[in-house]
Amino acid sequence: MWLDEQRLIQRLVPRLLRFRQTNFYRIIQRTLMLTFPFILIGTFSQIIQLTVLTKTGFIASIFHLSKWVPYYRYLHYPFDSLTTLTLNGVAVVAAFGAAKYHAKLN
């Protein structure tokens, strides 16, 4: 078993190192670094929306937020808009970033 793992590592590591030096890898890496903040903000917004701002959400059902928080049923609108804006805009940002980095490298 140990020899098979060693042979696999000896074959796989040089190939991965060569792949990391390709332009394709660099373009994908930089594009993902560009889109990460949008995905992070959109995901946190969606988590808050689903756990706190829906009546069947975990925190909302434990603390019964709909009974004592004023304007509770309207609070989900900004989070819904933020989630839609960030997560749906990621495709546009990714396309722009990939084109930009591809043009820079070539």
Buried (B, 14 or more C-beta within 10 A) or exposed (E): EEEEEEEEEEEEEEEEEEEEEEEEEBBBEBBEEBBEEBBEBBEBBBEBBBBBBBEEBEEBEEEEBEEEBEEBEEBBEEBBEBBEEBBEEBEEBBEEBBEBBBEEEE
